[in-house]
Amino acid sequence: MSNRWILSEYDVESPFQQPAPFLKTAKSHGLSVTHTRLIGGRRDGVELLTVQNGDFSFTTIPSRGMGIHLAKHGETRLGWDSPIEGPVHPRFVPLFDPSGLGWLDGMDELIVRCGLESNGAPEFDTESGRLKYGLHGRIANQPTEDVVVEVSEGGEMCISGEVRETRFLCYNVALKTEIRTKSGENGFRIRDQIINRSAKPSSAQMLYHINLGAPILGEGASVVCPVSEICPRDDHAATSIDTWSTYLPPTAGYAEQVYFMQLAADADGKTCALLKNAAGDKAVSVHFNVKQLPYFVLWKNTAAVEDGYVTGLEPATNFPNPRGFEADHGRTIQLAPGQTYDIDLGLQFHPTAESVAEAEAVIAGLVEGKEAKVHTTPQSAWCG
């Protein structure tokens, strides 16, 4: 029999009901979840769920599209130091700022979803100049409805909920999400289901912006992934195509560099990408399926620590170009009325050199005997 807690219902029998008004904890099968509501500043009203699973923990944000704020293994943090210093409540994020960049006012998470109507660069109407789609979409700044935490008899915790991106007469698509972790697991798994709730056909895009900083990221850190094809997003990134997989120390004035890729996978479509530290004894791997997320983006932003020293490993349904460009190239999810689109994503921490080497061996096996196609300049079909 599983334990089930509905976070919106704190009755006298709820294991969350404790004297502290904004801190409630429940435990089962060696797993615990703590519900926190933040007070003050731009964080005011943000709700967090922090899962403790042995040495591993992670915090998800129901107030912000069920993104993952950070994770930890012992004293090793998985996340980054954003100058935003969030998590920021969505009411302080001006998504419709005329510049199209208002989304950046809330960027702070380890994992933030970009979508659903659009997930890439801002797009403006060519005649009026009016903003059509802001940077990275709206889903990360929508509240999660119907949040439930369950722990099965087998010792697996599942946090579930639904995030809705709806505008009357315009768009009606939802995201059902589950975040799962088993007792003793150094990571978690996400199952997202995009649903067209309209009676009319619709479309969607999704990109998982997975952001990592120190201590995994540092001078000499590197990305390991089974590249089948890669190109720089722009001429600036092209200048460093030969060193795309390695990292500089924090560098004041560094301008971001982005690389678009397709990755090799096994017969079932499963693949992964890994960021390891310079010593090779700690790493984070991201697991996904190319049948669901056929494209991969590497974002390198090794700026000064004060400005956000970070890299992004980003599986996606498309490249993060303006939505119109991606639609013209057939890179949008098409959804009939009531149709769904499932996505599976996992994140795992590797705490030893042996576990890092094992993960690298799996990646090497995906490209054994294959040669990557490396473009030294941006490609017109990929870069808009």
Number of C-alpha atoms within 10 A of each C-alpha: 7 13 15 16 18 15 15 10 12 14 9 9 8 15 15 22 16 14 8 9 9 13 16 20 16 18 15 17 16 13 20 18 23 17 19 19 16 16 12 8 11 19 18 15 17 21 21 24 25 20 23 22 22 15 13 21 24 23 22 24 25 26 23 28 27 32 23 24 25 21 25 18 19 11 8 16 18 23 25 24 20 20 15 15 14 18 22 23 22 23 14 16 18 17 23 16 12 15 14 22 17 18 22 14 16 25 22 23 28 24 25 25 25 26 21 24 24 29 29 24 19 21 21 18 10 9 6 7 10 13 16 17 23 26 25 32 26 25 27 27 28 20 22 23 17 13 18 17 20 18 24 15 12 11 17 19 28 21 24 23 21 23 25 21 21 17 9 6 7 8 17 19 22 20 22 18 24 21 20 20 24 20 18 15 16 21 23 20 19 19 15 20 18 26 23 24 20 19 10 12 13 22 19 21 26 28 26 23 24 22 26 24 22 20 17 24 28 20 15 15 22 22 20 18 25 25 21 17 15 23 24 27 26 16 13 15 20 20 14 13 20 10 11 21 17 18 20 17 15 21 14 13 10 15 12 14 22 20 22 22 24 21 24 23 21 13 8 9 15 17 20 25 23 23 26 26 21 18 11 20 16 21 29 21 22 21 17 23 21 23 13 19 22 19 21 26 25 22 21 24 22 26 20 15 18 11 18 18 26 25 27 20 22 25 30 25 22 26 30 29 21 22 29 17 18 21 15 10 12 11 18 21 19 16 20 15 14 15 15 19 15 14 19 17 19 18 19 16 25 22 17 12 14 13 16 22 16 12 18 20 11 14 22 14 14 21 18 9 7 12 11 14 13 15 13 16 17 20 15 8 10 18 18 17
